[in-house]
Amino acid sequence: MSASAAGGHASSQQVDPAIEKLVRETKSLKAKIDLLEAENKALKKSIFELSYIYSSHLDAVRQGPMPDGKSGGSTDDAIVNNMATHTHSPNSPTPHTQTQGTVLGDMASAVGQLLSNMSIASQQANSTESSAASPGSGTDASTRGGSEAQLKSADLIKVEDDSVRRLNMGSIVARQDSSSKSDGRQFFLKNDLKGHQGAVYSVQYSPNGKFLATGSFDKTVRIWDGSTNMNELFVLKGHGLNISDLAWGYDSSLLLSAAYDKTCKLWDVESGKQLESFEGEGFVQCVRFHPQDNHVFFNGTTRNILSMIDTRKEGASSGSLSFKNDAMINSIYVYHDGLTVISGDSSGYLKTWDVRTGKVLQSILNESTKKPIANIAVSKQRGSDGINLAETEEPESRWLAVNSYDNVIRVYDRGFEPPTTVPRLIHSLKGYRNKHWPIKSAFFHGKDYIAGAAARRPGKVRGGDGEETSQSVLGKDIPLESSLILASGSMDPYVYLFDVGGGDGQYEVLQKLGGHTDRVYDVDFHPVDHVLASGSADFSVKVWGRASKRKK
């Protein structure tokens, strides 16, 4: 045998074991990823079982004896004990031994633990995938990189195919991406804010645009510089469980935080100090200030209570008005006059409340299967130079968006004189994902986007009946109120931007912003600049802006 032939034979003998080793490692990594995904799905299922069981058993527990046969005590504690017999599974955390009257026995503890475990499991899955695709050393590394790249490419192709399939559903204006780029409405990543040690559930810009507040499952609120440098200014600590919502006072001097520890806390923005803490009836899910009075705020809870609290009055009972709903209140919006409040609840109803009488003025079922409402957002009218038209010309904007647990955002026209007019459904936005997840959205419309609308190309418009017709849209035909953008988080790791300024049933998915590695819970637009912030289960806050720089 020649020397060259012998060398080739020896080389093949060396490569074969390397390939076999690579195949074994690939199978092992794939098995680990599948296991983590299965655990994540089980955890996700468990948390929403907790939510539904809590809601369905609430009235039963109040009307009958406690699960252990005793009477009295906390309703939440009773439900936690009841849930413990329904939701225990090998893949969900075993509830700790609990006693009545303790916060540790609250359902919020179970919810918080499940959410934390879900975030950890998701990050482990991402880490495993990253380690599988990252180059190592020697022959094994190069071969492994190629094989894993092929696996990931196949997964990505499947994901993109699914996304395209979803984007083709509903009433979507067919237009090429290049057209979107030409109108100056494309957003790009500007800053990546890190510091939270848990999922970021709430992001809110201050009305003056100088600050960005973020709330997390790590029980902290962080205040960032809202300018381009985005420095962290304060870390606000005091809550005992996950932060559920944030709200700014009208002059940006005060910040309210709500949490699953049943409290709302008031913070001084200049000093970063806690001013007061207010106990709620149940886990506080949403909070909003009176738009013109920093002494008054509203909140909604899991005990079906909508409350109005005046901080100037001593004692929780003397300074509070409570209104009883028939389902958990997940989101609220307060009218400009502070006399009317819209609530979105776990039974899928939008209700308009008169806080002077405590009566419901309107009750609208968002969709026929009564999926819970995750968030309600009302458009913020803007003018040039940061002038907020809501404080000058027309206090109540016409447009309201509702995120619900059925993968659809519904946009309503509230009419010119809400609440005397009945909201009319004009869009059912599809393409993003929020089934069974509390995903939030936010509006943007302003003078600068009129030019963007004028740049639209003539194209096919798919109406509500699915029939396509040629239509040319000119900027001069689009009024300021119709130049409307809606951003939403999503169960997948994207931020979705929709143009909802067209006619009834006509909308466009402008862009999918990729950068997060886990669910995007909340988004908010800067009140003046063309900037968007997003908070995610990947523990990060990302700030997006337009690529073009306007000369002053």
GUPATOR-308987 format. One record per residue (C-alpha): x, y, z. Coordinates in steps of 0.5 Angstrom, whole numbers, plus 500, padded with zeros to 3 digits. Example, Ala and Ser with C-alpha at 12.3 -4.5 7.8 and 13.67 -1.06 7.14 Angstrom:
525491516;527498514;
This chain:
500500500;503507498;504512503;499517501;494511501;496509508;495517510;488517507;486511510;488513517;485520516;478517515;479513521;480519525;474523522;469517523;469517530;469525530;463525526;459520530;461524537;458530533;452526532;451524539;452531541;447534537;442529539;443530546;443538545;436537541;433533547;435538552;432543548;426539547;425538554;426545556;421547551;416542554;417544561;416552559;409550555;407546562;409552566;405557561;399552562;400552569;400560570;394561566;390555570;391559576;388565573;382561570;381557577;382564581;376567577;372561576;372560584;372567587;364567587;364560590;369561595;365567598;359564598;361558601;365555607;373555606;376549603;378546610;371547612;373554616;369560615;372567615;379569613;382572606;378570600;385570596;388565601;382560600;383560593;390559593;388553598;383551593;388552587;393547590;388541589;387543582;394545579;399541582;403537576;410534575;412540571;409546575;412548582;409545588;405550592;409551599;405550605;401556606;397559612;391564612;392571612;399571610;402574603;406568602;400564601;397569596;396566589;401572587;407568590;405562585;404566579;411570581;414563582;411560575;413567571;420567574;421559572;418560565;423566564;429562567;427556562;426560556;433563557;436556558;433554552;436560548;443559552;443551550;441553542;447558543;452554545;450549540;451554534;457557537;464555534;468551539;475548537;478543533;475538527;469537532;467545532;467546525;463540524;458542529;457549527;455547520;450541523;447546528;447552523;443547518;438545524;437552526;436555519;431549518;427552525;428559522;425558516;419554519;418560524;418565518;413561514;409561520;410569520;408570513;402565513;399569519;401576516;397574510;391573515;386579516;385585512;392587510;394592505;399589501;405593500;413591499;418593505;422598500;416602500;416602508;423604508;422610503;416613507;421614513;417610518;422604519;425604526;432601528;435599535;438605538;439603546;439596550;438598557;440592562;439592569;433588571;434581574;427579572;422580566;420587564;413588565;411595564;415601560;412608561;415615558;414621562;409626559;415631558;419625555;425626560;424620564;423612562;420608568;420600567;417595572;420588573;418581576;425583580;420587584;424594582;422600578;428603575;428610572;432612566;434618563;429619557;434623553;439619548;444617553;439613557;443613563;439609569;437614574;434610580;432603582;426604586;425598591;420597596;415592593;414585595;412582589;412583581;411590579;404589574;403597572;406604572;403611571;406618571;403624574;401629569;407634570;412628571;414629578;410623581;410616579;405610581;407603581;402597582;404590584;402583586;403585593;397588593;400595594;400602590;407606591;408613590;415615588;418622588;422622581;427628583;429624589;427617588;424616595;418613596;412618599;406613600;404606600;397604599;393597600;389595595;383589595;387584591;393584587;393590583;393589576;393596573;394603575;392610572;393618575;387623574;390626568;389633571;390632579;396628582;392627588;388622585;389615582;385609580;387602580;383595578;384589582;383581582;378582587;374585581;375592584;375599581;378604586;379611586;384614591;385621594;392621597;390628601;385624605;387620611;386613612;385608606;377608607;376615607;380617601;377611597;371610593;370603590;366600585;364592584;365589577;363582576;370580573;378581575;380588572;386588568;386594565;384601565;383608562;381615565;378620561;381627561;376630566;377624571;370623572;369617567;373611567;374605562;376598564;377592561;376585565;377578565;370576562;372580555;368586557;369594556;366598561;365605562;364607569;361614572;365615578;360620581;355615581;359608581;354606575;356603568;354607563;356602557;358595557;361592550;363585549;370585546;369578542;364573542;368568546;369572552;377572552;380576557;382583555;389584557;390591555;386598553;390603549;387610547;391614542;395620544;394626540;400630538;402637535;409639533;414642538;411637543;404640544;399635547;393637543;389632548;390638553;388644549;383642543;380635543;381632550;378625548;381622542;377617538;381611537;382605542;385599542;384592545;389587546;385580548;387573549;385571542;391573537;387579535;388587537;381590536;381598534;375602536;372609533;370612540;366617536;367625537;363625544;365619548;362616552;355619549;357615543;358608542;365605540;365602533;369596531;374599525;380594525;381587527;389586527;392580526;399578525;402578532;401573537;398574544;394568546;393567553;399572554;398579558;401583552;400591551;400596546;401603545;399609539;403614536;400619531;403626529;404631524;411628522;407622519;403625514;409626510;410618511;403617509;403621502;409616500;405610500;405607493;398605489;397598491;392592492;388593499;384587502;378589505;374585510;371581505;377579502;376582495;382586493;381592489;386597486;387603490;391609490;392613497;395620497;398624503;393630502;387625503;389623510;388627515;392628522;387623526;388618520;395618520;395613526;401608528;399602533;405598536;404592540;408587544;408579542;408572545;414571540;420576541;418581536;415588536;409589531;408596528;401597525;399603520;391603522;390610519;386607513;379606512;375601516;378594515;384596512;391596515;398595514;404591518;409596517;415593521;417587525;422589530;427583532;432584537;429581544;430574545;423572549;416575550;415582549;410585554;409592553;411598549;410605549;412611545;416617547;411623547;415628543;420624539;420618534;422613539;419607542;421603548;419595549;420591555;421583555;421577559;429577556;430582562;432587557;429594555;430596548;429603545;428604538;428610533;428612526;434612522;434618519;436624523;432631521;436637521;434643525;
